[in-house]
Amino acid sequence: MAKTMTLNICHLYPDLMDTYGDKGNIITIQKRCKWRGIDINLTNITIGQSLPASGFDLYFFGGGQDKAQTIVGKDLMKKGQTLKKAADNGTVFLSICGGYQLLQKYFKTKTGEIIKGIGLFDAYTVGSDNRMIQNLMIKINPELEQEIKSVYQTTNYQLPTTNLVGFENHSGKTYLGKNTKSLGKVIKGAGNNGEDKTEGAVYKNAFGCYLHGSLLPKNPHFADYLISKALERRYGKVKLKPLDDTLEWQAHNSAMEKAKE
């Protein structure tokens, strides 16, 4: 009898950083694992709580308002070395909007306040008067595209696209270091800054982006990619059981059509 696999997830600051239903990403991972008989251990870590040095396969860090980011940013400094070491060791991270910004070097608000980040991503964000609020569609970077194609399986679809779709709502403009890879190229929307067509950042298995919505329910191929990479650290290469993603792709396509309007 095959041994049951377990995925250990850490949800960072779920009480303060959960803008626009970002915890839907956690729910998606839980559901997609449950449907495959994969066990989930979910640990919530917030202000004042210690962060274990090891044991997690995936970290999730959602979005929040500037005030929440200021509070979280101070506490995050105490956890920074642990998180950076985890990323260096290939642990999977998904960070959205405010969480993405706090994993950068710093966020300079519109009022001039500097909120220090932990520098996991070689990037920084500067507040602006321009609110970027709209549907966001990106073409994922070519390296990730090939990896996703090799991982994602579904019972009734050839993978129709590796594009990602979500909803952005931010005034911070993010700029990547010269050697930092973006998650993808903007097809519709603003992305990192509305200037250079980049969206998100990638460092090893750590991903940051502005894709709210939630991201993973509408992008099952990316959800499965994150799950497979997270399991791989503990179990080696994993072939995920195919799921019927008819509804997920309908949601994806509907969001795509809205993004094109």
C-alpha positions in Angstrom: 0.0 0.0 0.0 1.4 3.4 -1.0 2.4 5.7 1.8 0.2 8.8 2.1 2.0 12.0 1.3 1.8 15.1 3.5 2.2 18.7 2.5 3.2 21.1 5.3 2.0 24.7 4.8 2.7 27.8 6.7 0.3 30.7 6.3 2.0 33.9 7.3 0.0 36.6 9.1 -3.5 35.4 8.0 -5.2 37.7 10.4 -3.5 40.8 9.0 -2.7 40.0 5.4 -5.7 38.6 3.6 -6.9 41.3 1.2 -9.4 40.3 -1.5 -9.8 36.8 -0.3 -6.2 35.7 -0.8 -6.8 32.8 1.6 -8.7 31.2 -1.3 -5.2 30.2 -2.5 -4.8 28.1 0.7 -8.3 26.6 0.2 -7.5 25.6 -3.4 -4.3 23.8 -2.4 -6.1 22.1 0.5 -8.9 20.9 -1.8 -6.6 19.8 -4.7 -4.5 17.8 -2.3 -7.6 16.3 -0.5 -9.0 15.1 -3.9 -5.8 13.3 -4.4 -5.5 11.7 -1.0 -2.6 14.0 0.1 -2.7 15.1 3.7 -2.3 18.8 4.7 -0.8 20.2 7.8 -1.6 23.9 8.0 0.1 26.2 10.5 -0.9 29.9 10.9 2.0 32.1 12.1 1.3 35.8 13.1 2.7 38.6 15.2 4.8 37.5 18.2 4.8 33.8 17.3 8.1 32.0 16.7 8.7 30.5 13.2 10.2 27.0 13.2 13.5 26.8 11.4 12.4 23.9 9.2 9.5 21.6 8.5 7.4 23.6 6.0 7.1 22.7 2.3 5.2 25.8 1.3 4.8 29.3 2.6 1.8 31.6 1.7 1.8 35.3 2.3 -1.2 37.4 1.3 -1.9 41.1 0.7 -2.6 43.8 3.2 -3.1 47.6 3.6 -0.1 49.9 4.3 -0.9 50.0 8.0 -1.0 46.2 8.3 2.3 46.1 6.3 4.0 48.4 8.8 3.0 46.2 11.7 3.8 43.0 10.0 7.1 44.4 8.6 8.5 44.9 12.0 7.7 41.4 13.1 8.9 39.9 9.9 12.4 41.1 10.5 12.6 38.6 13.3 11.7 35.8 10.9 13.6 37.0 7.9 16.7 34.8 8.2 14.6 31.7 8.6 12.5 32.5 5.6 15.5 33.4 3.4 17.2 30.2 4.3 14.1 28.2 3.5 13.9 29.9 0.1 17.6 29.2 -0.5 16.9 25.5 0.2 14.1 25.4 -2.4 11.0 25.7 -0.2 8.0 27.0 -2.2 6.7 30.5 -1.5 3.6 32.2 -2.9 3.3 35.8 -2.0 0.7 38.3 -3.2 0.7 42.1 -3.3 1.6 43.3 0.3 3.2 40.0 1.1 5.2 40.2 -2.1 6.4 43.7 -1.2 7.5 42.7 2.3 9.7 39.9 0.8 11.5 42.6 -1.3 14.2 45.0 0.0 11.8 47.7 1.0 8.5 49.5 0.3 8.5 53.3 0.2 5.0 54.5 0.8 3.5 57.5 -1.0 4.0 59.5 2.2 7.7 58.6 2.3 7.7 56.0 5.0 10.2 53.2 4.4 8.9 49.7 5.3 11.9 47.4 5.3 11.5 44.0 3.7 13.6 40.9 4.2 15.2 41.0 0.7 14.3 37.5 -0.4 13.5 39.1 -3.8 16.0 41.5 -5.3 13.3 44.2 -5.9 11.8 47.3 -4.2 8.5 49.1 -4.4 7.7 52.8 -4.4 4.2 54.2 -3.7 2.5 56.3 -6.4 -0.6 58.4 -7.0 -1.6 56.0 -9.7 -3.9 53.2 -8.5 -3.6 50.1 -10.7 -6.9 48.4 -10.4 -8.1 46.0 -13.1 -8.0 42.5 -14.4 -4.5 41.3 -15.0 -3.4 38.7 -17.5 0.2 37.6 -18.0 2.2 35.2 -20.2 4.3 33.2 -17.8 8.0 33.2 -18.3 9.3 30.5 -20.7 11.2 28.4 -18.2 8.2 28.1 -15.9 6.0 27.4 -18.9 7.9 24.2 -19.8 7.9 23.0 -16.1 4.2 23.6 -15.8 3.5 21.6 -19.0 5.6 18.7 -17.6 3.7 18.7 -14.3 0.0 19.5 -15.0 -2.4 16.7 -15.9 -6.1 16.8 -16.2 -8.7 14.2 -17.0 -10.4 16.0 -19.9 -8.2 18.8 -21.2 -5.1 19.3 -23.0 -3.5 22.3 -21.2 -5.2 25.2 -23.0 -2.8 27.8 -21.9 -0.1 28.5 -19.3 -1.1 32.2 -19.0 -2.2 33.4 -15.6 -5.1 35.7 -14.8 -6.1 37.6 -11.7 -7.1 41.0 -10.4 -4.7 43.7 -9.3 -5.3 46.5 -7.0 -2.2 48.4 -5.9 -0.5 51.8 -6.1 3.0 50.6 -5.3 5.3 50.3 -8.3 7.7 47.4 -8.1 11.1 47.4 -9.8 13.2 44.3 -10.2 16.9 44.0 -9.8 18.7 43.5 -13.2 19.3 39.7 -12.5 15.8 39.1 -11.1 13.4 37.1 -13.2 9.8 38.1 -13.5 6.9 35.7 -13.1 5.7 36.7 -16.5 5.1 39.4 -19.1 1.9 41.5 -19.0 -0.7 40.9 -21.7 -3.4 43.1 -20.1 -3.1 45.3 -17.0 -0.2 47.0 -15.2 1.8 44.3 -13.5 4.8 45.3 -11.4 4.8 49.0 -12.3 2.8 49.7 -15.5 6.0 50.6 -17.3 8.2 47.7 -18.2 5.5 44.9 -18.8 6.9 42.7 -16.1 4.8 41.1 -13.5 5.9 39.4 -10.3 9.3 38.0 -9.3 10.9 34.5 -9.1 13.7 33.3 -6.8 14.3 29.6 -7.0 10.8 28.2 -5.9 9.7 31.5 -4.4 7.0 33.5 -6.4 5.7 37.0 -5.8 3.0 38.7 -7.8 0.0 41.2 -7.7 -2.5 38.6 -8.8 -5.4 38.7 -6.4 -8.7 37.1 -7.2 -7.8 34.5 -5.7 -5.1 33.4 -8.1 -5.1 29.6 -7.7 -8.8 28.8 -8.1 -8.7 30.2 -11.6 -5.3 28.9 -12.5 -5.3 25.2 -11.7 -2.1 24.5 -13.7 -0.2 26.9 -11.5 -1.7 25.5 -8.3 -0.6 22.0 -9.3 2.8 23.3 -10.2 3.3 24.7 -6.7 1.9 21.5 -5.1 4.3 19.3 -7.1 7.3 21.5 -6.3 6.4 21.6 -2.6 6.1 17.8 -2.5 9.2 17.2 -4.5 11.4 18.4 -1.6 10.3 15.6 0.6 9.3 12.8 -1.8 11.3 13.4 -5.0 9.5 13.8 -8.3 5.8 13.4 -7.9 3.2 12.6 -10.6 -0.1 14.2 -9.4 -3.3 12.3 -10.0 -5.3 14.1 -12.8 -8.4 16.0 -11.8 -11.5 17.1 -13.6 -10.8 20.8 -13.9 -13.8 21.7 -16.1 -15.1 24.3 -13.7 -11.7 25.7 -13.0 -11.0 26.3 -16.7 -14.4 27.9 -17.1 -13.5 30.3 -14.4 -10.1 30.9 -16.0 -11.7 31.6 -19.4 -14.3 33.9 -18.0 -11.7 35.9 -16.2 -9.6 36.1 -19.3 -12.6 37.5 -21.3 -13.1 40.1 -18.6 -9.4 41.0 -18.8 -9.7 41.6 -22.5 -12.7 44.0 -22.3 
